[in-house]
Amino acid sequence: MMPSEDVQDRPRKRGPAIDRQYEVQVGTEDGTFLVVIAESGRTVLVCRDRTSADRYAVMLNEAFDRGHRAGRRDARRAMGK
């Protein structure tokens, strides 16, 4: 399965909408390398093809989203709600 922008932009099932934390950008002027960049501006990975870069960005965004939801769930439980 090849990720596309449709996969990255799909609506979330529940919880607040979270901006994408990781995105793909062209790393060199000639477009030879693509980089996955964190919201902080740090380069997370360098890939040679768009498919790999897109897959890693989707995977990292989904992992971040799951961690964010788990943290909110734990906080609600700790508060007794």
N, C-alpha and C positions, 0 to 999 in steps of 0.2 A: 504494500500500500504506500503510495507516495503522498506525503503531506502537502497540503496546499494552503493558500491563505484562507480558504473556507474552513479548514480544520482549525486554524489558529483563531479565527474570528467567530467560531460557533458559540451560541449562547450557553452560559453556564447553567447547570441544573438547579443549583440553589446557592444561597449565600450571596454576599455582596460581589459586585463586579470588581475584578482586580485587573489593573493595567498589566500588560505584558512586561515581565521583568527582563526578558532576554529577547534580543532581536538580531536579525542577520543583516550585515552590511558588507559592502565590497571592501576588501582589505588593501588592494593595490590599485594603482591607476589603470592598469591594463585588465583588471578584473580576474586575474589569475587565481587569487585566493579570496575566500569569503570568511568573514569572522563572525562569531556569535559573541555579542557584547551584552554585558549585564547593564542594568539600569544605572549603576554607578559609573559606567564608562569603561570598566575593566574588560579586557578581552578574555573570554572564557575558553574558546577554542578557535582553531584555524582549520578550515576545510578547503579541499580542492574543488568540490562540486556543490551546486545549489541544493541538490536533494539531501545530501548528508547534513549540510548546515541547517536546512529547514527541519529535518527530523530531530536534530539535537535541540534546536530552539523550542520545538513543540514539547519534547520530552522534559526539558528544564522548566518550561512554563507550567506544565501539568504537575510536576513534582513540587514546584513552589506553591501552586494553588492548593494542592492536597495538604501540604504542611501548614499553610495559612489557615485552612478550614479546621485542621486537627487542633491547632493552637487555640482558635476561637472556641471550639467545642470543649477543650480542656478548661479554658478560662470560665466558661459558663457553668461547667460542673463544679469547679472550685468555689464559685459564688453561690451555688445552690439553686441555680435556675434551670 
